[in-house]
Amino acid sequence: FDSRKALMTEKKQVDWACAELLAYGTLLAEGHKVRLSGQDCQRGTFSHRHAVIKDVSTELHYVPLNNISKKQAQIEVYNSLLSEYGVMAFEFGMSLACPEALVIWEAQFGDFANGAQIVMDQFISASESKWQKVSGLVLLLPHGYEGQGPEHSSARFERYLQQCAEHNMYVCNITSPANFFHVLRRQIKNEFRKPLVVMSPKSLFRHPEVISPIEELTKGRFQEVIDDNDVDKKKVKKVLLCTGKVYFDLKKERDDNKRKDVAIVRLEQLYPAPKKQMAALKSAYKNAKFVWVQEEPENMGAWTFMLMHYRDWNLEVVARLASASPATGSSKVHAKTQIELVKKAFSI
């Protein structure tokens, strides 16, 4: 809490956890109830959130967000039992019963959401199409390749993208605290309700570059696409399109080698596809070729989705080799293939 306070007061910046809690706090102050459930979500699996503070001596709980003002709405944060199927289904029902509330289910790791695949297939992705039942449920699915093995690396990004059609839901992979703040608030401020699936971070919670100026929260808006402002667009010969954590690996490689001819662009919202923003991007980089870069194997991740939605872009791809398993079980193999992947993106 001290480091979070210092970041805000001294540097006028917020990290991921602070931006998330500010999104909840502002909605509560505006009279909107917030509900969050999941395995260890009070503290956060990665010890980042601390939405509920516990006194180890008395075992009493204190929720700072429920003590903003006398007229505010309340937040409910529940550590759930170890059942993705049951809890996700319950929260889907809560989102139908309380459309004015921000209802969130968080997976401990995104990989574990496959235990609730029936709920996603049968209800969340298609309830509006089948029964005209609208839901604003948010799924937070920690996703990212960090050498933790095949059960702790992939939220199966591709499965959610495969179900996207008829503007049935939002699918995002966010790298900016300010963007996360705005996308959460958008769920309530929209005049309609759509489910939101977020590939949320793990290691990025404490990444030194994953911070946002407070001004981006107070005056900014959600950015579906984040362009590269560190390059001269006229001199760019290659644009690396990516989403999520791999952006920071690519940026470090470019900075280390002082490559001024390569731009790195982040897609923060995959669906609905931000066609206008992408068309403007393509026009801005007239002399460049476009390459899609992903950490996932080529048969997973967003690659086939990108091919379908950007058919006329002549995209090339840099990805891990197609694989039956989402990730290797060896941290050494992971580190080796990650380096190879990043270097290939600049040499292709």
N, C-alpha and C positions, 0 to 999 in steps of 0.2 A: 504493500500500500504506500509506503514511503517513496519507493522508486517511481511508482505511478504518479504520485503527487508531484514529485520533483520534475518529472518529464513534462507535466502539464503546466506547472507554474513557472519553471525556469526556461524551458525550451518552447513552450506553447505547442506541444505536440502530444499525440496520443498513440498508444500501441493498440494491438488488436483487441485485447481483453477490455481495455478502457473504452474503446469505440463501441464494442458490443454492449457493455453495460450502460453507456450513455444513450444508445438507441432505446434500450428498455426503459431507462429513466425518463426520457423525454416523452415516450408514449404513455407511461404511467401518469406523468404530470398532466397530460392532455386527457386523461380519463379512460385510457384503453388498458384493459387487463392484459397481463402477459403470463403465459404458462409455459414452463420448460420442464421436460422430463427426459430421463435417459440414465444409463448406468454411470454413476459417479459424476453427474452433471452439476451438482452443487459446487464442488471444487473445480471440476473440469478434469477430464482424464489426464491432461498434460499439465495439471496444477497451474492453470492460467486464469481461471474465472473468479473463483472465491465469491460466488454470489451469496453464499450462506456462510457465516462465521460461527464457529463452534468453540465454546469455552471448555477446555479439556478438564477443568476442575469441577464445574457444575453440570456439564453436558447440556447447557442451555444454548439455544440457537438465536442468532441475530441476523436479520436480513436488512442490510443498509438501504436497499432500494424500496423497502416498505416504510421508510422513515424520511421521505423527501418533504411531504407536506400533508396537512390534514385532509385535503380534498382529493388527493391522488387516488388512482386505482391501485390494486394490489398485484404483486407478482407471486406466483406459486412456482417453486423449484423443487422437483421431486427426484431423488435417487430411486430409480426403478429396479424391479427385479430383473433377473437375467433372462428376459424373454422379449426378443425383438418383435416377434409376431404379435404377441398379446398387447404390448405397450404401444406399438405403432398404430395398431388397429383402434385402440382406445383413443389415442390422440386424434386420429382421423375423425372419429365420432365427436370429439370435443370441438374440433374445428367447424363441424357442421352446426353444432348446437350453439356455438359462440362465435359468429362471424365477425364480431367487432373486436375480438381478442386476438392477440398474436400468440398462436399455438405452435410450439416447437417440439420436435422429437430429435434427440441427438444420439447418434450411434457412438459407442465407445471407440471403435474403429469402423470406418466405412465398410470394410470387408464384411462385418457382421450383419449388415442390413439384408444380406441374402437370406437370412432366417425369416425375413418378413416379405419375401418376394411376392407372395400371394396378395398381400395387402396393396402393394404397389401396382401389380398387374390388374387386379380385379376392381380396385376402388380408386386409389389416388390418381392414376393416370387417365382413367376413363369414366369417372362418375358423372362428370358434366355431359359427356357425349351420350352415355347410356340412359341416365336418369334425370338429367338437368339438375343434379346436385352439385353445388359449387363449394369448394374448400380452399382455404388459404393456408393450409398446413405447411410448415417449414420443416424440411429434413436437413440436418447438419451431419454430413458424412465425411469424417476425416480421411483424407486421401493424399497420397504422395509417396514416391519411391525413395526410401531412405535406408535400405539395407536391412529391413526388419522381417523380411521373408514373405512368402506368398499369402499368409493370413493377416498381415498387418501392413499392406502397401496399397491395395486397390479397392475403392468403393464400387468397382465395376461401372465406371463412368459411361461406358458404351451402352449399357443396358437401359439407362435412363434416356439417353439421347435417341435410342432406337424407338422409344415409345412417344417421342415428341411429334405431334401433328395437330392441326386445327387449333393452334394456340392454346393447347390444353394445360401447359405449365411452363414455369421458368426453370432453366438449368444453368447454373452459374459455377464458375471456378474462380474465386476472388483472391486477389493478392494485396489489396489495399485496405487498411482499417477504415478509412473514410468511405470507401465503396461498400464495405460490409455494413457500416452504419446506415447508409442510404438505402441499401437493398432491403434491410429489415424494416425500416420505416415505410418503404414503398408498399410492403405487404398490406399495411393498414390504410395508408393514404390513398391507394387506388380506390376507385369507385366500384371495382369488381374484385372477385376473389379467384386466385389461381394458386395451385400448389407451387412451392419454391423448393428446389433441390440444390443444395450448395455443397460442392466438394470443398470442405473446410480444411484448414491447414493443420500441421503438426509441428514440425521444426520451425516453421515461419513465425510461430508465436513469439519467439525470442530472437528473430533475425534482426540485426541492427538496421536494415533498410526497410523493414516492414513497420513503418511509422507514418503518421499523417499530421500535417499542420492542423491545428484546431479550426482554422479558417475554412478548410475543406469540408468540415462538418457543418459549420454555421452558414456558409455561403455556397457550397458546392452542390452537386447532384450526382446521382448514380451514373457512372460511365460504363456503357456496354463494351466499349473498346478503349484501351489506353494506348495512345500513339507514343512514339519515341521522340522526345524533345531534345535529345542530346546529339542529334546528327543534322547535317545539312541535307535535306531531302534531294536536292539536285545532284548530289555526289553519291547517293546511295545506289549500289548495284544489286544488293540483295536484301530482301525483307524476310526476317524470320518471324513467322506467325506462331504463337504458342499460347498456352493457357496454364495457369497455376505455377507451382514451385519451380519448374524448369527455367522460368524466366530469369531467376536470380543466378542460376548456374551459367546461362548464356551471357548474361550481362557481365559477370566476372571474367569470363573467357575473353570477351570483347575488350573490356577495360585493360586486362593484363597484356593483350597484344596490340592495343591502341588501334583497333580497326574502326576507321571512320566511314567505311564504305558499306557497313552493315547496320540496318535498323532492326530493332526488336520490338514487336508489337504484341500486346496482350489482349486476348479475347476474354473479357470478364464474364460476359453472358453469351453462352452458346446458342440457347434457344429461349424465346424466339430469335432467330438469326438477325443480327443487326445489319440488314442489307444496305441501308442508307449510309451508315457510318463506314461500312466496308467499301462501298462504291467510292466514297470520298477519299478513303485511304488509297485505293488503287489508282485513283486519278492523281494523287499527290506524289506517288512514287512511279512516275511514268517510265523511267529508265531501268527499273529493277525487276528481277525475277522474285517470285514468292515461294517460300519453302515452309511447309508445316513441320514443326518440331514437337515431339511428345516423348515423355519418359516411358510410356506404356509400350508393350509389344504392338507390332503393326496391326494385328488382328483385334486389338482392343483400343481403349482410349477414344479420342474424337476423330480419328483419321477418316473412317468411312463416312461419318457424318459430314465432315468438311468436303469430302468429294461430292456428296449428294447436293449440298447447298451452294457450292461454289464451283460448279461444273466448268465454267468458262475461264477459270483462273489459271489453268495449266499448272496446278500445284505439284511440287515435288514433296517427298516426305522423308524425314529422318526420325526413326523410331527403333526400338529394340526389335530383334527378330521375332516373327510370329511364334507364339508359344501356347501350349496347353495350359500352363500355369501362369498366373498373373505376374509372378516375380520369382527370382532365384532365392534359395534358402541360404546362400553364402554371402556374407557381407563383403568378402574380398571380390567375389565375382561381380556383385552389384557395383562396387566402387570402380572396377575396371571398365565395365560396360557403360557406366555413367560418363566417365571421362571420354571414352570412345564416341559416344553419342554426341556429346557437346562439341568435340573437335570436328566431327563429321559435318555438323551443321554449318561450320565456317569454311569447310573445304569443298563441299559439294558444288 
